[in-house]
C-alpha cells in the first residue's frame, strides 16, 4: 500500500512556502471569477492551514474547512481565533477511512487535494452528495505530469489528471454543466531546469 504523507509534521511551516501561498491566492481568484455566490454556505475539502478557506471567507456567507490532518486544522483554528472569524469552522474528516462529511452546502471547493485521494470517483460522489440541488463544485489540481512537481511523491496517488477523463468522472458522479480552465501555472526548478506546471480548475453543478 502506498504510504500516506505526514501532513501533521509539515503543518507548522506549511505557510512559509511562498509558492504555496501564491498558488492558493490565484486559485481562490479563479474560483471567484467562476461566479461564486456571496450567499453560499461553502465547504473547503482538504483545507490544510486554511489558505484557500480564508481567501474565500470574505466572499461567502460561511465556509467550513475539513481535513484529515489534525496538525493542519490546529493551524487553521488558531487563525480563526486570532482573527475572530465567526463564519469559518474547522473539522476533522478522514474520508479515506470511512468518515463522511457532515452537513449540506451550496458550494464545495478544493485545491491540490484530489491527487492525494486514491479513489477519485468516490471523492466526486462524496462532494456531489453533500451539495444542495443547484450547488456548485470548484476544484483545482495538477494537469498530468511526470512526478517532478512534488519530487517526493509519498502520498501522491495521481501524477496530475487528464482533464477530459476527469470531466467524464464528474459526469459519472452526477454533475452537469462541467467546464475547465487553467487557474494558474506553478513554476519550479527541476534538476536545474525551469518547468511550468499548469493548475486546472474544474467547475460543475449539481442538478
C-alpha positions in Angstrom: 0.0 0.0 0.0 1.2 3.5 -0.9 2.3 5.3 2.3 0.5 8.5 3.3 2.2 11.8 3.7 2.5 13.0 7.3 0.9 16.4 7.0 0.9 16.9 10.7 4.7 17.2 10.6 4.6 19.8 7.8 1.8 21.9 9.2 3.9 24.4 11.3 6.0 25.5 8.3 3.3 25.0 5.6 2.6 28.7 5.1 6.3 29.6 4.9 6.3 28.4 1.3 5.6 31.5 -0.8 4.8 29.4 -3.9 2.1 27.5 -2.0 0.6 30.8 -0.6 0.6 32.4 -4.1 -1.0 29.3 -5.6 -3.9 29.4 -3.1 -4.4 33.1 -3.8 -4.6 32.5 -7.5 -6.9 29.5 -7.3 -9.2 31.5 -5.0 -9.3 34.3 -7.6 -10.1 31.8 -10.4 -12.9 30.4 -8.3 -14.3 33.9 -7.6 -14.1 34.6 -11.3 -16.1 31.4 -12.0 -19.1 33.0 -10.2 -19.2 32.0 -6.6 -22.3 33.4 -4.8 -21.8 35.6 -1.8 -24.7 33.9 -0.2 -23.1 30.5 -0.4 -22.6 28.2 2.5 -19.3 26.7 1.4 -17.1 23.7 2.2 -13.3 23.5 1.6 -12.3 19.9 1.4 -8.6 19.3 2.3 -8.4 22.8 3.7 -4.9 22.4 5.3 -4.0 25.5 7.2 -6.8 27.4 5.5 -5.0 29.3 2.8 -7.9 28.8 0.3 -10.5 28.9 3.1 -9.5 32.3 4.3 -9.0 33.7 0.8 -12.7 32.9 0.1 -14.1 33.7 3.5 -14.9 37.4 2.8 -16.8 36.3 -0.4 -19.2 33.7 1.0 -21.8 33.6 3.8 -19.8 30.9 5.6 -17.1 28.4 5.0 -16.3 25.1 6.7 -12.8 23.7 6.4 -12.4 19.9 6.7 -9.1 18.0 6.6 -7.7 14.6 7.8 -4.6 16.3 9.4 -5.1 17.4 13.0 -2.0 19.5 12.8 -3.2 21.4 9.7 -6.6 22.0 11.4 -4.9 23.4 14.5 -3.1 26.0 12.4 -6.5 27.0 10.8 -8.2 27.1 14.2 -5.5 29.5 15.5 -6.1 31.8 12.5 -9.9 31.7 13.1 -9.4 32.6 16.8 -6.8 35.3 16.1 -8.9 37.0 13.5 -12.2 36.4 15.4 -13.9 34.9 12.3 -17.4 33.9 13.0 -18.3 32.5 9.6 -15.4 29.9 9.5 -15.1 26.5 11.1 -12.6 23.7 11.0 -13.4 20.0 11.4 -11.6 16.6 11.2 -12.8 14.4 8.3 -10.9 11.3 7.3 -12.7 10.4 4.2 -10.4 7.6 3.1 -11.1 5.8 6.4 -14.9 6.0 6.1 -15.7 9.2 7.9 -18.1 11.2 5.8 -18.6 14.9 5.5 -21.5 16.2 7.7 -24.0 18.8 6.5 -25.1 20.2 3.2 -23.6 23.1 1.2 -24.2 25.4 -1.7 -20.5 25.3 -2.7 -17.7 22.7 -2.4 -14.2 23.9 -3.1 -10.9 22.0 -3.0 -7.3 22.8 -4.1 -4.4 20.4 -4.7 -6.1 17.6 -2.7 -7.6 15.2 -5.2 -4.2 13.8 -6.2 -3.8 12.6 -2.6 -7.1 10.6 -2.7 -6.8 7.1 -4.3 -10.5 6.8 -5.5 -11.3 9.9 -7.4 -14.8 8.8 -8.4 -15.7 8.1 -4.7 -14.4 11.6 -3.8 -16.5 13.2 -6.5 -19.6 11.3 -5.4 -19.0 12.4 -1.8 -18.8 16.0 -3.0 -22.0 15.5 -5.0 -23.7 14.0 -2.0 -23.1 17.0 0.3 -24.1 19.6 -2.3 -27.6 21.0 -2.2 -29.6 20.9 -5.5 -28.2 23.6 -7.8 -25.0 23.7 -5.8 -21.6 24.3 -7.3 -18.3 22.4 -7.2 -15.0 24.1 -7.9 -11.7 22.2 -7.5 -8.2 22.7 -8.7 -5.3 20.3 -9.2 -2.4 19.5 -11.5 -2.6 18.6 -15.1 -1.0 15.2 -15.9 2.8 15.4 -15.1 5.7 13.0 -14.7 6.1 13.1 -11.0 8.5 16.1 -10.9 6.1 18.5 -9.2 6.5 17.1 -5.7 9.8 15.4 -6.1 8.9 13.2 -3.1 5.7 11.5 -4.2 4.9 9.9 -0.9 1.1 10.0 -0.6 0.6 11.1 -4.2 -1.8 8.7 -5.9 -2.2 10.6 -9.1 0.5 12.4 -11.1 -1.9 15.0 -12.0 -5.1 14.4 -14.1 -6.2 14.3 -17.7 -8.9 17.0 -17.8 -11.2 15.2 -20.2 -11.1 12.0 -18.2 -11.7 13.9 -15.0 -14.7 15.7 -16.5 -16.1 12.3 -17.6 -15.8 11.1 -14.0 -17.6 14.3 -12.8 -20.5 13.4 -15.2 -20.4 9.8 -13.9 -20.7 11.2 -10.3 -23.8 13.1 -11.3 -22.5 16.6 -12.1 -23.6 18.7 -15.1 -22.5 21.9 -16.7 -18.9 20.8 -16.3 -16.2 23.1 -17.5 -12.5 23.5 -17.1 -10.0 26.4 -17.3 -6.4 27.0 -16.3 -6.4 28.7 -12.8 -2.6 29.4 -12.8 0.8 27.9 -13.5 3.4 27.0 -11.0 7.0 27.4 -12.0 9.6 25.2 -10.4 13.2 24.3 -10.9 13.5 20.6 -11.6 17.0 19.2 -11.9 18.4 22.6 -12.9 15.6 23.1 -15.5 12.8 25.7 -15.3 9.5 23.8 -15.5 5.9 25.0 -15.7 3.1 23.0 -14.2 -0.4 24.1 -15.2 -3.1 24.0 -12.5 -6.6 23.4 -13.8 -9.9 24.5 -12.3 -13.0 22.3 -12.9 -16.4 23.8 -12.0 -19.6 21.8 -12.2 -23.2 21.9 -10.9 -25.5 19.5 -9.1 -28.8 19.4 -11.0 
